[in-house]
Amino acid sequence: MRSSDTDPAHPVSLPARLPTLDGLRAIAILLVVPHNLNLMFTAGGVAYPFVVALHRGWIGVQLFFVLSGFLITGILLDARDSPDYYRSFFVRRVLRIFPLYYATLVVLFVLLPAFGLLPASFKRDPMVELSHWAYFSNWYGAFHPGEASVSHFWSLAVEEQFYLLWPFVIHRRSAEWVMRLCFAIAAAALALRVAMLLTGTPGIYTFLATRMDALALGGAVAAAFRVPSAASWTLDHRRLLIAASVLSLLAGAVISRGYYFTDPMTLTLGLSFLAIAFALLVAAGVAADRLGAAGWLGALRWSSLRRVAKYSYAMYVLSVPLHFLVGKPALSALGRRSASWPPPHRFTSSKSIS
């Protein structure tokens, strides 16, 4: 049904700020940055176990996707009947995302090379750079898996593609319709990943379509809080949601060797279990903030985590370039190194999974 009259825009009044979600955003960036820097300090050729564990930090990207799906879907549902629906959304996204992103590209690809200040370890390729300028590095990199110095920008490309498409899906749709669609998309993303794995098709880790379950399930949570019956149930069962989140996280870990990113189960069911776990956690967090209840999620509201969350986007964009420009030379001076262990999206087909 294409209607905006079947459910009220705000059946549940949510706080203007959701501090628990800020805490989750901080956790996500604190997981992702060590993984993206790909650090592995060695002693006698044996990696320290805690550093190996840090490489599981890639799961923070899945949490970011769920949070983005929740935020963007909520914004769009609340503005779905606005006369400046598209302009308002796109202008705000551009002002929030483009300045830092494109300033970073200008420094890396224009200014530093022009002055001869780009380290030799920072590999350059015209098509790779174009893929970053045009936000399609998640597609190009899957078919050209060379060493890219800012390969972590693939996830920003996924989000930007989501921002471009999702407003047209949400416009003037009811929250119930959006919630059902989100569940269908999550199932389709899993089916697509399985099909790609079986056929050896690259791109499982980085394509928008294969990561849409996390974005869609975050969107389903946003829609649920705009459906009176679903919102009421969620508010009444936040502890159950936390327990279900933990169970989903553990189940995914069991079947995927602790979310080892080259495991076929990680690339298929593992990603789904993570998306479900994080969506349930986001739902519980929103419910807790709405009710003013602390409970098990109270630690996520710490001011220190909220400060980290405030700068999470800048941390994500700048961490890897700064590592190449400053961190790697410093590590070399200390006799340490970055691991040769490839980032997870190198393993995008069954042919390359060990």
Summary of the structure (lengths in Angstrom):
residues: 354
radius of gyration: 20.5
end to end distance: 46.2
largest distance: 66.7
contacts: 1176
relative contact order: 0.18
helix: 72%
strand: 2%
